[in-house]
């Protein structure tokens, strides 16, 4: 059990640290939004080639929770929907796979804005 925690911390922390270093060290014309999109695409590419699954098996939620894990879940949703719906699954698979996480973010953000004082 402790080894699972260790790998989740090392892999998840390493992925987040790499993204943070990339955001800190890139030139001024590359914004942090560009880096975050690149991290999602990184997870999608690894998922497309079937490599991200091995990372999740090793690190568990340490690899599934960061933003590249979201990209991986999008591509897995696309593959599942393509098997079920054909070419239409390319358009619908990512949306259905990421819907629960996006709904949670929207609902939590909404209630946070109601009960807390947003700055801006």
C-alpha positions in Angstrom: 0.0 0.0 0.0 2.7 2.5 0.9 4.5 1.7 -2.4 1.3 2.7 -4.2 1.2 6.0 -2.4 4.9 6.5 -3.2 4.4 6.0 -7.0 1.3 8.1 -7.1 3.2 11.0 -5.4 6.3 10.6 -7.5 4.5 10.2 -10.9 1.7 12.7 -10.2 4.1 15.2 -8.6 6.5 14.8 -11.5 3.9 15.4 -14.1 2.7 18.6 -12.3 6.2 19.8 -11.7 7.1 19.4 -15.4 4.1 21.4 -16.4 4.9 24.1 -13.8 8.5 24.3 -14.9 7.3 24.6 -18.5 5.0 27.5 -17.5 7.8 29.3 -15.6 10.5 28.9 -18.2 8.7 29.5 -21.5 9.0 32.9 -23.4 6.5 35.6 -22.8 4.5 34.9 -26.0 3.6 31.4 -24.8 1.0 31.7 -22.1 0.2 29.2 -19.3 -2.9 28.3 -21.2 -0.8 27.1 -24.1 1.2 24.9 -21.8 -2.0 23.4 -20.2 -3.4 22.6 -23.7 -0.1 21.0 -24.5 -0.3 18.9 -21.3 -3.8 17.7 -22.3 -2.5 16.8 -25.8 0.4 15.0 -24.2 -2.0 12.8 -22.3 -4.1 12.3 -25.5 -1.1 11.2 -27.6 0.1 8.8 -24.9 -3.4 7.4 -24.6 -3.7 7.1 -28.4 -0.6 4.9 -28.5 -1.7 2.9 -25.4 1.1 4.1 -23.2 -0.8 6.2 -20.7 -2.6 3.1 -19.4 0.7 1.7 -18.2 1.4 4.9 -16.3 -2.0 4.8 -14.6 -1.5 1.1 -13.7 1.8 2.1 -12.0 0.8 5.4 -10.4 -3.0 5.0 -10.0 -4.7 8.4 -9.3 -1.3 10.1 -9.4 -1.4 9.7 -13.1 -5.2 9.8 -13.6 -5.9 13.1 -11.8 -3.5 15.6 -13.4 -4.5 17.4 -16.6 -2.8 14.8 -18.9 -5.0 12.2 -17.3 -8.0 14.2 -18.5 -6.6 14.1 -22.0 -6.2 10.4 -21.7 -9.9 10.0 -20.6 -11.0 12.0 -23.6 -9.2 9.8 -26.1 -10.5 6.6 -24.3 -14.0 8.0 -24.6 -13.5 8.6 -28.3 -12.3 5.1 -28.9 -15.2 3.6 -27.0 -17.7 5.8 -28.8 -16.1 5.0 -32.2 -16.6 1.3 -31.5 -20.2 1.8 -30.6 -21.3 4.7 -33.0 -18.7 4.6 -35.7 -17.3 7.9 -37.0 -19.9 9.9 -35.0 -18.1 8.7 -31.9 -15.2 11.0 -32.8 -17.4 14.0 -32.0 -19.4 12.6 -29.1 -16.9 10.3 -27.3 -14.7 12.9 -25.7 -17.7 14.9 -24.5 -19.4 12.0 -22.8 -16.1 10.8 -21.2 -15.3 14.2 -19.7 -18.8 15.2 -18.8 -18.8 14.1 -15.2 -15.5 15.9 -14.4 -16.6 19.1 -16.2 -20.0 19.0 -14.5 -18.3 18.7 -11.1 -16.0 21.7 -11.9 -18.9 23.9 -13.0 -21.1 23.0 -10.0 -18.3 23.5 -7.5 -17.3 26.8 -9.1 -20.9 28.0 -9.1 -21.4 27.3 -5.4 -18.0 28.7 -4.6 -18.9 31.9 -6.3 -22.2 32.1 -4.3 -20.8 31.4 -0.9 -17.3 33.0 -1.2 -16.3 36.5 -2.4 -14.8 36.2 -5.9 -12.2 38.8 -6.7 -12.9 40.1 -10.1 
